């Protein structure tokens, strides 16, 4: 999963979600901090437990619109139970 950093992440329909900034684990689950939006200023957490590689692309089984509903990422904070449930 460390090799995922810096790669592009796509949704199940082939739409680009964003670029993976970093990957981390919490409570046995893996997440990517994904930069998106104009100039990469929006950061969202995306679960990676079901990620698959398709050629050079990393694909998650979620729509881009669903990822947009994920809680915004905050630096140096632990995920709350509510945030984990939303993810």
Biopython code that builds the backbone (N, CA, C, O; Angstrom):
import numpy as np
from Bio.PDB.StructureBuilder import StructureBuilder

atoms = [
    (1, "UNK", "N", (0.811, -1.200, 0.000)),
    (1, "UNK", "CA", (0.000, 0.000, 0.000)),
    (1, "UNK", "C", (0.855, 1.265, 0.000)),
    (1, "UNK", "O", (0.398, 2.323, -0.433)),
    (2, "UNK", "N", (2.078, 1.161, 0.478)),
    (2, "UNK", "CA", (2.944, 2.339, 0.441)),
    (2, "UNK", "C", (3.188, 2.792, -0.991)),
    (2, "UNK", "O", (3.416, 3.975, -1.246)),
    (3, "UNK", "N", (3.139, 1.838, -1.931)),
    (3, "UNK", "CA", (3.369, 2.197, -3.332)),
    (3, "UNK", "C", (2.179, 2.952, -3.923)),
    (3, "UNK", "O", (2.250, 3.409, -5.064)),
    (4, "UNK", "N", (1.096, 3.090, -3.172)),
    (4, "UNK", "CA", (-0.078, 3.809, -3.656)),
    (4, "UNK", "C", (0.121, 5.317, -3.571)),
    (4, "UNK", "O", (-0.537, 6.063, -4.296)),
    (5, "UNK", "N", (1.002, 5.776, -2.714)),
    (5, "UNK", "CA", (1.196, 7.212, -2.526)),
    (5, "UNK", "C", (1.653, 7.868, -3.822)),
    (5, "UNK", "O", (2.565, 7.382, -4.492)),
    (6, "UNK", "N", (1.007, 8.981, -4.166)),
    (6, "UNK", "CA", (1.328, 9.705, -5.387)),
    (6, "UNK", "C", (0.576, 9.222, -6.611)),
    (6, "UNK", "O", (0.676, 9.827, -7.678)),
    (7, "UNK", "N", (-0.177, 8.141, -6.472)),
    (7, "UNK", "CA", (-0.927, 7.603, -7.617)),
    (7, "UNK", "C", (-2.329, 8.180, -7.670)),
    (7, "UNK", "O", (-2.827, 8.726, -6.686)),
    (8, "UNK", "N", (-2.956, 8.054, -8.826)),
    (8, "UNK", "CA", (-4.317, 8.536, -9.018)),
    (8, "UNK", "C", (-5.300, 7.470, -8.561)),
    (8, "UNK", "O", (-5.049, 6.274, -8.714)),
    (9, "UNK", "N", (-6.425, 7.913, -7.995)),
    (9, "UNK", "CA", (-7.472, 7.016, -7.533)),
    (9, "UNK", "C", (-8.725, 7.268, -8.357)),
    (9, "UNK", "O", (-9.118, 8.414, -8.572)),
    (10, "UNK", "N", (-9.347, 6.189, -8.814)),
    (10, "UNK", "CA", (-10.529, 6.276, -9.666)),
    (10, "UNK", "C", (-11.713, 5.589, -9.010)),
    (10, "UNK", "O", (-11.547, 4.696, -8.179)),
    (11, "UNK", "N", (-12.919, 6.019, -9.395)),
    (11, "UNK", "CA", (-14.119, 5.375, -8.868)),
    (11, "UNK", "C", (-14.497, 4.180, -9.727)),
    (11, "UNK", "O", (-13.827, 3.872, -10.713)),
    (12, "UNK", "N", (-15.575, 3.510, -9.344)),
    (12, "UNK", "CA", (-15.988, 2.286, -10.030)),
    (12, "UNK", "C", (-16.441, 2.519, -11.465)),
    (12, "UNK", "O", (-16.555, 1.563, -12.232)),
    (13, "UNK", "N", (-16.703, 3.766, -11.845)),
    (13, "UNK", "CA", (-17.105, 4.088, -13.223)),
    (13, "UNK", "C", (-15.964, 4.646, -14.054)),
    (13, "UNK", "O", (-16.156, 4.994, -15.219)),
    (14, "UNK", "N", (-14.780, 4.734, -13.466)),
    (14, "UNK", "CA", (-13.621, 5.222, -14.206)),
    (14, "UNK", "C", (-13.349, 6.712, -14.065)),
    (14, "UNK", "O", (-12.440, 7.236, -14.708)),
    (15, "UNK", "N", (-14.126, 7.405, -13.228)),
    (15, "UNK", "CA", (-13.889, 8.830, -13.008)),
    (15, "UNK", "C", (-12.778, 9.021, -11.984)),
    (15, "UNK", "O", (-12.717, 8.316, -10.977)),
    (16, "UNK", "N", (-11.908, 9.974, -12.252)),
    (16, "UNK", "CA", (-10.822, 10.251, -11.325)),
    (16, "UNK", "C", (-11.368, 10.920, -10.076)),
    (16, "UNK", "O", (-12.085, 11.918, -10.146)),
    (17, "UNK", "N", (-11.011, 10.344, -8.924)),
    (17, "UNK", "CA", (-11.392, 10.918, -7.634)),
    (17, "UNK", "C", (-10.355, 11.938, -7.206)),
    (17, "UNK", "O", (-10.696, 13.023, -6.735)),
    (18, "UNK", "N", (-9.083, 11.583, -7.371)),
    (18, "UNK", "CA", (-8.015, 12.488, -6.966)),
    (18, "UNK", "C", (-6.692, 11.750, -6.876)),
    (18, "UNK", "O", (-6.564, 10.619, -7.344)),
    (19, "UNK", "N", (-5.710, 12.403, -6.267)),
    (19, "UNK", "CA", (-4.369, 11.838, -6.108)),
    (19, "UNK", "C", (-4.164, 11.432, -4.657)),
    (19, "UNK", "O", (-4.519, 12.172, -3.740)),
    (20, "UNK", "N", (-3.592, 10.256, -4.456)),
    (20, "UNK", "CA", (-3.343, 9.763, -3.108)),
    (20, "UNK", "C", (-2.128, 10.472, -2.536)),
    (20, "UNK", "O", (-1.025, 10.384, -3.076)),
    (21, "UNK", "N", (-2.346, 11.171, -1.441)),
    (21, "UNK", "CA", (-1.257, 11.877, -0.764)),
    (21, "UNK", "C", (-0.524, 10.939, 0.184)),
    (21, "UNK", "O", (0.707, 10.896, 0.192)),
    (22, "UNK", "N", (-1.278, 10.187, 0.983)),
    (22, "UNK", "CA", (-0.682, 9.256, 1.927)),
    (22, "UNK", "C", (-1.664, 8.141, 2.230)),
    (22, "UNK", "O", (-2.864, 8.275, 1.990)),
    (23, "UNK", "N", (-1.150, 7.043, 2.757)),
    (23, "UNK", "CA", (-1.958, 5.889, 3.134)),
    (23, "UNK", "C", (-1.675, 5.603, 4.599)),
    (23, "UNK", "O", (-0.528, 5.670, 5.039)),
    (24, "UNK", "N", (-2.730, 5.282, 5.361)),
    (24, "UNK", "CA", (-2.527, 4.938, 6.764)),
    (24, "UNK", "C", (-3.559, 3.918, 7.208)),
    (24, "UNK", "O", (-4.565, 3.698, 6.534)),
    (25, "UNK", "N", (-3.296, 3.298, 8.351)),
    (25, "UNK", "CA", (-4.206, 2.311, 8.933)),
    (25, "UNK", "C", (-4.682, 2.794, 10.284)),
    (25, "UNK", "O", (-3.948, 3.446, 11.027)),
    (26, "UNK", "N", (-5.923, 2.464, 10.589)),
    (26, "UNK", "CA", (-6.476, 2.751, 11.902)),
    (26, "UNK", "C", (-7.499, 1.678, 12.227)),
    (26, "UNK", "O", (-8.419, 1.432, 11.446)),
    (27, "UNK", "N", (-7.342, 1.042, 13.370)),
    (27, "UNK", "CA", (-8.254, -0.013, 13.816)),
    (27, "UNK", "C", (-8.418, -1.114, 12.770)),
    (27, "UNK", "O", (-9.520, -1.624, 12.566)),
    (28, "UNK", "N", (-7.322, -1.477, 12.110)),
    (28, "UNK", "CA", (-7.347, -2.558, 11.132)),
    (28, "UNK", "C", (-7.887, -2.176, 9.767)),
    (28, "UNK", "O", (-7.952, -3.020, 8.873)),
    (29, "UNK", "N", (-8.272, -0.936, 9.588)),
    (29, "UNK", "CA", (-8.773, -0.469, 8.293)),
    (29, "UNK", "C", (-7.728, 0.423, 7.650)),
    (29, "UNK", "O", (-6.995, 1.130, 8.342)),
    (30, "UNK", "N", (-7.658, 0.391, 6.320)),
    (30, "UNK", "CA", (-6.701, 1.220, 5.584)),
    (30, "UNK", "C", (-7.452, 2.334, 4.867)),
    (30, "UNK", "O", (-8.533, 2.132, 4.313)),
    (31, "UNK", "N", (-6.840, 3.521, 4.896)),
    (31, "UNK", "CA", (-7.425, 4.699, 4.275)),
    (31, "UNK", "C", (-6.383, 5.410, 3.431)),
    (31, "UNK", "O", (-5.180, 5.315, 3.677)),
    (32, "UNK", "N", (-6.876, 6.124, 2.431)),
    (32, "UNK", "CA", (-6.020, 7.011, 1.654)),
    (32, "UNK", "C", (-6.479, 8.434, 1.920)),
    (32, "UNK", "O", (-7.676, 8.716, 1.963)),
    (33, "UNK", "N", (-5.527, 9.312, 2.094)),
    (33, "UNK", "CA", (-5.809, 10.745, 2.126)),
    (33, "UNK", "C", (-5.681, 11.192, 0.677)),
    (33, "UNK", "O", (-4.592, 11.173, 0.103)),
    (34, "UNK", "N", (-6.808, 11.594, 0.091)),
    (34, "UNK", "CA", (-6.869, 11.886, -1.341)),
    (34, "UNK", "C", (-7.064, 13.383, -1.561)),
    (34, "UNK", "O", (-7.972, 13.995, -0.999)),
    (35, "UNK", "N", (-6.194, 13.958, -2.389)),
    (35, "UNK", "CA", (-6.300, 15.373, -2.770)),
    (35, "UNK", "C", (-7.162, 15.465, -4.017)),
    (35, "UNK", "O", (-6.968, 14.724, -4.981)),
    (36, "UNK", "N", (-8.116, 16.384, -3.984)),
    (36, "UNK", "CA", (-8.963, 16.601, -5.158)),
    (36, "UNK", "C", (-9.347, 18.065, -5.225)),
    (36, "UNK", "O", (-8.900, 18.877, -4.416)),
    (37, "UNK", "N", (-10.165, 18.383, -6.179)),
    (37, "UNK", "CA", (-10.591, 19.769, -6.341)),
    (37, "UNK", "C", (-9.540, 20.580, -7.078)),
    (37, "UNK", "O", (-8.453, 20.096, -7.393)),
    (38, "UNK", "N", (-9.894, 21.806, -7.335)),
    (38, "UNK", "CA", (-8.994, 22.716, -8.028)),
    (38, "UNK", "C", (-7.721, 22.895, -7.213)),
    (38, "UNK", "O", (-7.790, 23.275, -6.044)),
    (39, "UNK", "N", (-6.589, 22.636, -7.791)),
    (39, "UNK", "CA", (-5.274, 22.750, -7.154)),
    (39, "UNK", "C", (-5.065, 21.755, -6.020)),
    (39, "UNK", "O", (-4.139, 21.925, -5.228)),
    (40, "UNK", "N", (-5.896, 20.722, -5.918)),
    (40, "UNK", "CA", (-5.712, 19.708, -4.883)),
    (40, "UNK", "C", (-5.904, 20.223, -3.478)),
    (40, "UNK", "O", (-5.252, 19.752, -2.546)),
    (41, "UNK", "N", (-6.799, 21.193, -3.312)),
    (41, "UNK", "CA", (-6.972, 21.813, -2.002)),
    (41, "UNK", "C", (-7.973, 21.085, -1.106)),
    (41, "UNK", "O", (-8.038, 21.359, 0.092)),
    (42, "UNK", "N", (-8.744, 20.171, -1.665)),
    (42, "UNK", "CA", (-9.711, 19.405, -0.876)),
    (42, "UNK", "C", (-9.105, 18.050, -0.567)),
    (42, "UNK", "O", (-8.572, 17.384, -1.455)),
    (43, "UNK", "N", (-9.186, 17.645, 0.686)),
    (43, "UNK", "CA", (-8.654, 16.342, 1.091)),
    (43, "UNK", "C", (-9.780, 15.532, 1.724)),
    (43, "UNK", "O", (-10.490, 16.009, 2.609)),
    (44, "UNK", "N", (-9.926, 14.314, 1.257)),
    (44, "UNK", "CA", (-10.939, 13.394, 1.773)),
    (44, "UNK", "C", (-10.267, 12.074, 2.123)),
    (44, "UNK", "O", (-9.241, 11.709, 1.548)),
    (45, "UNK", "N", (-10.862, 11.368, 3.072)),
    (45, "UNK", "CA", (-10.395, 10.035, 3.416)),
    (45, "UNK", "C", (-11.219, 9.024, 2.641)),
    (45, "UNK", "O", (-12.446, 9.106, 2.599)),
    (46, "UNK", "N", (-10.529, 8.067, 2.025)),
    (46, "UNK", "CA", (-11.201, 7.042, 1.235)),
    (46, "UNK", "C", (-10.728, 5.683, 1.741)),
    (46, "UNK", "O", (-9.525, 5.430, 1.788)),
    (47, "UNK", "N", (-11.671, 4.790, 2.127)),
    (47, "UNK", "CA", (-11.275, 3.448, 2.552)),
    (47, "UNK", "C", (-10.603, 2.696, 1.409)),
    (47, "UNK", "O", (-11.036, 2.779, 0.260)),
    (48, "UNK", "N", (-9.539, 1.962, 1.735)),
    (48, "UNK", "CA", (-8.789, 1.236, 0.711)),
    (48, "UNK", "C", (-8.887, -0.282, 0.842)),
    (48, "UNK", "O", (-8.226, -1.002, 0.093)),
    (49, "UNK", "N", (-9.689, -0.781, 1.770)),
    (49, "UNK", "CA", (-9.711, -2.229, 1.961)),
    (49, "UNK", "C", (-10.187, -2.972, 0.718)),
    (49, "UNK", "O", (-9.826, -4.133, 0.531)),
    (50, "UNK", "N", (-10.976, -2.346, -0.124)),
    (50, "UNK", "CA", (-11.481, -2.998, -1.337)),
    (50, "UNK", "C", (-10.879, -2.426, -2.612)),
    (50, "UNK", "O", (-11.455, -2.582, -3.689)),
    (51, "UNK", "N", (-9.732, -1.768, -2.509)),
    (51, "UNK", "CA", (-9.089, -1.185, -3.686)),
    (51, "UNK", "C", (-8.561, -2.299, -4.584)),
    (51, "UNK", "O", (-8.139, -3.351, -4.104)),
    (52, "UNK", "N", (-8.589, -2.054, -5.891)),
    (52, "UNK", "CA", (-7.995, -3.011, -6.828)),
    (52, "UNK", "C", (-7.177, -2.238, -7.847)),
    (52, "UNK", "O", (-7.443, -1.072, -8.139)),
    (53, "UNK", "N", (-6.189, -2.915, -8.368)),
    (53, "UNK", "CA", (-5.365, -2.309, -9.415)),
    (53, "UNK", "C", (-5.878, -2.771, -10.763)),
    (53, "UNK", "O", (-6.130, -3.957, -10.974)),
    (54, "UNK", "N", (-6.030, -1.829, -11.667)),
    (54, "UNK", "CA", (-6.446, -2.112, -13.027)),
    (54, "UNK", "C", (-5.437, -1.420, -13.938)),
    (54, "UNK", "O", (-5.572, -0.239, -14.258)),
    (55, "UNK", "N", (-4.432, -2.174, -14.343)),
    (55, "UNK", "CA", (-3.330, -1.566, -15.083)),
    (55, "UNK", "C", (-2.578, -0.647, -14.144)),
    (55, "UNK", "O", (-2.143, -1.075, -13.075)),
    (56, "UNK", "N", (-2.417, 0.608, -14.527)),
    (56, "UNK", "CA", (-1.755, 1.594, -13.676)),
    (56, "UNK", "C", (-2.723, 2.301, -12.732)),
    (56, "UNK", "O", (-2.304, 3.088, -11.884)),
    (57, "UNK", "N", (-4.001, 2.025, -12.877)),
    (57, "UNK", "CA", (-5.000, 2.737, -12.093)),
    (57, "UNK", "C", (-5.357, 1.988, -10.814)),
    (57, "UNK", "O", (-5.362, 0.757, -10.780)),
    (58, "UNK", "N", (-5.653, 2.744, -9.772)),
    (58, "UNK", "CA", (-6.200, 2.205, -8.534)),
    (58, "UNK", "C", (-7.683, 2.535, -8.528)),
    (58, "UNK", "O", (-8.068, 3.682, -8.751)),
    (59, "UNK", "N", (-8.517, 1.531, -8.273)),
    (59, "UNK", "CA", (-9.965, 1.697, -8.380)),
    (59, "UNK", "C", (-10.626, 1.259, -7.075)),
    (59, "UNK", "O", (-10.338, 0.183, -6.549)),
    (60, "UNK", "N", (-11.515, 2.107, -6.563)),
    (60, "UNK", "CA", (-12.305, 1.754, -5.391)),
    (60, "UNK", "C", (-13.751, 1.527, -5.828)),
    (60, "UNK", "O", (-14.195, 2.114, -6.815)),
    (61, "UNK", "N", (-14.491, 0.681, -5.104)),
    (61, "UNK", "CA", (-15.861, 0.358, -5.517)),
    (61, "UNK", "C", (-16.895, 1.384, -5.059)),
    (61, "UNK", "O", (-18.007, 1.024, -4.671)),
    (62, "UNK", "N", (-16.526, 2.652, -5.108)),
    (62, "UNK", "CA", (-17.423, 3.731, -4.697)),
    (62, "UNK", "C", (-17.507, 4.743, -5.833)),
    (62, "UNK", "O", (-16.583, 4.874, -6.636)),
    (63, "UNK", "N", (-18.623, 5.452, -5.887)),
    (63, "UNK", "CA", (-18.743, 6.507, -6.896)),
    (63, "UNK", "C", (-18.008, 7.753, -6.404)),
    (63, "UNK", "O", (-17.812, 7.949, -5.205)),
    (64, "UNK", "N", (-17.614, 8.575, -7.348)),
    (64, "UNK", "CA", (-16.958, 9.844, -7.015)),
    (64, "UNK", "C", (-17.886, 10.700, -6.154)),
    (64, "UNK", "O", (-17.434, 11.371, -5.226)),
    (65, "UNK", "N", (-19.188, 10.674, -6.464)),
    (65, "UNK", "CA", (-20.157, 11.453, -5.693)),
    (65, "UNK", "C", (-20.227, 10.973, -4.243)),
    (65, "UNK", "O", (-20.372, 11.784, -3.329)),
    (66, "UNK", "N", (-20.126, 9.674, -4.030)),
    (66, "UNK", "CA", (-20.143, 9.144, -2.664)),
    (66, "UNK", "C", (-18.895, 9.590, -1.904)),
    (66, "UNK", "O", (-18.972, 9.923, -0.721)),
    (67, "UNK", "N", (-17.759, 9.595, -2.575)),
    (67, "UNK", "CA", (-16.520, 10.033, -1.932)),
    (67, "UNK", "C", (-16.624, 11.499, -1.522)),
    (67, "UNK", "O", (-16.105, 11.891, -0.477)),
    (68, "UNK", "N", (-17.289, 12.303, -2.337)),
    (68, "UNK", "CA", (-17.463, 13.716, -2.002)),
    (68, "UNK", "C", (-18.250, 13.905, -0.708)),
    (68, "UNK", "O", (-18.141, 14.947, -0.061)),
    (69, "UNK", "N", (-19.039, 12.907, -0.329)),
    (69, "UNK", "CA", (-19.818, 12.971, 0.905)),
    (69, "UNK", "C", (-18.997, 12.561, 2.128)),
    (69, "UNK", "O", (-19.451, 12.727, 3.260)),
    (70, "UNK", "N", (-17.806, 12.034, 1.913)),
    (70, "UNK", "CA", (-16.945, 11.620, 3.030)),
    (70, "UNK", "C", (-16.543, 12.841, 3.838)),
    (70, "UNK", "O", (-16.461, 13.947, 3.305)),
    (71, "UNK", "N", (-16.293, 12.637, 5.124)),
    (71, "UNK", "CA", (-15.892, 13.788, 5.944)),
    (71, "UNK", "C", (-14.569, 14.354, 5.472)),
    (71, "UNK", "O", (-13.680, 13.601, 5.075)),
    (72, "UNK", "N", (-14.425, 15.668, 5.509)),
    (72, "UNK", "CA", (-13.139, 16.258, 5.121)),
    (72, "UNK", "C", (-12.055, 15.819, 6.094)),
    (72, "UNK", "O", (-12.310, 15.621, 7.282)),
    (73, "UNK", "N", (-10.870, 15.674, 5.584)),
    (73, "UNK", "CA", (-9.740, 15.239, 6.402)),
    (73, "UNK", "C", (-9.168, 16.430, 7.151)),
    (73, "UNK", "O", (-9.069, 17.537, 6.622)),
    (74, "UNK", "N", (-8.805, 16.177, 8.367)),
    (74, "UNK", "CA", (-8.171, 17.194, 9.198)),
    (74, "UNK", "C", (-6.806, 16.670, 9.597)),
    (74, "UNK", "O", (-6.659, 15.478, 9.868)),
    (75, "UNK", "N", (-5.819, 17.524, 9.638)),
    (75, "UNK", "CA", (-4.468, 17.120, 10.006)),
    (75, "UNK", "C", (-4.391, 16.723, 11.471)),
    (75, "UNK", "O", (-4.991, 17.355, 12.341)),
    (76, "UNK", "N", (-3.632, 15.653, 11.722)),
    (76, "UNK", "CA", (-3.297, 15.238, 13.085)),
    (76, "UNK", "C", (-4.490, 14.990, 13.988)),
    (76, "UNK", "O", (-4.426, 15.260, 15.188)),
    (77, "UNK", "N", (-5.575, 14.480, 13.428)),
    (77, "UNK", "CA", (-6.697, 14.121, 14.276)),
    (77, "UNK", "C", (-7.055, 12.669, 14.043)),
    (77, "UNK", "O", (-6.894, 12.148, 12.939)),
    (78, "UNK", "N", (-7.533, 12.030, 15.073)),
    (78, "UNK", "CA", (-7.960, 10.643, 14.983)),
    (78, "UNK", "C", (-9.399, 10.637, 14.479)),
    (78, "UNK", "O", (-10.184, 11.531, 14.798)),
    (79, "UNK", "N", (-9.733, 9.625, 13.693)),
    (79, "UNK", "CA", (-11.100, 9.526, 13.184)),
    (79, "UNK", "C", (-12.071, 9.264, 14.329)),
    (79, "UNK", "O", (-11.840, 8.391, 15.166)),
    (80, "UNK", "N", (-13.140, 10.016, 14.356)),
    (80, "UNK", "CA", (-14.176, 9.765, 15.350)),
    (80, "UNK", "C", (-14.979, 8.545, 14.919)),
    (80, "UNK", "O", (-14.912, 8.121, 13.765)),
    (81, "UNK", "N", (-15.734, 7.989, 15.850)),
    (81, "UNK", "CA", (-16.588, 6.851, 15.522)),
    (81, "UNK", "C", (-17.591, 7.243, 14.445)),
    (81, "UNK", "O", (-17.845, 6.462, 13.528)),
    (82, "UNK", "N", (-18.153, 8.418, 14.537)),
    (82, "UNK", "CA", (-19.132, 8.884, 13.534)),
    (82, "UNK", "C", (-18.481, 8.992, 12.159)),
    (82, "UNK", "O", (-19.088, 8.612, 11.157)),
    (83, "UNK", "N", (-17.252, 9.505, 12.100)),
    (83, "UNK", "CA", (-16.544, 9.623, 10.816)),
    (83, "UNK", "C", (-16.259, 8.247, 10.239)),
    (83, "UNK", "O", (-16.400, 8.047, 9.033)),
    (84, "UNK", "N", (-15.861, 7.299, 11.071)),
    (84, "UNK", "CA", (-15.599, 5.933, 10.576)),
    (84, "UNK", "C", (-16.864, 5.319, 10.015)),
    (84, "UNK", "O", (-16.818, 4.634, 8.993)),
    (85, "UNK", "N", (-17.997, 5.552, 10.668)),
    (85, "UNK", "CA", (-19.259, 4.997, 10.188)),
    (85, "UNK", "C", (-19.671, 5.631, 8.866)),
    (85, "UNK", "O", (-20.231, 4.952, 8.005)),
    (86, "UNK", "N", (-19.404, 6.923, 8.693)),
    (86, "UNK", "CA", (-19.721, 7.593, 7.430)),
    (86, "UNK", "C", (-18.885, 7.060, 6.301)),
    (86, "UNK", "O", (-19.351, 6.988, 5.164)),
    (87, "UNK", "N", (-17.640, 6.679, 6.595)),
    (87, "UNK", "CA", (-16.765, 6.140, 5.564)),
    (87, "UNK", "C", (-17.216, 4.761, 5.187)),
    (87, "UNK", "O", (-16.606, 4.125, 4.327)),
]
sb = StructureBuilder()
sb.init_structure("model")
sb.init_model(0)
sb.init_chain("A")
sb.init_seg("    ")
for serial, (resi, resn, name, xyz) in enumerate(atoms, 1):
    if name == "N":
        sb.init_residue(resn, " ", resi, " ")
    sb.init_atom(name, np.array(xyz, "f"), 0.0, 1.0, " ", f" {name:<3s}", serial, name[0])
structure = sb.get_structure()
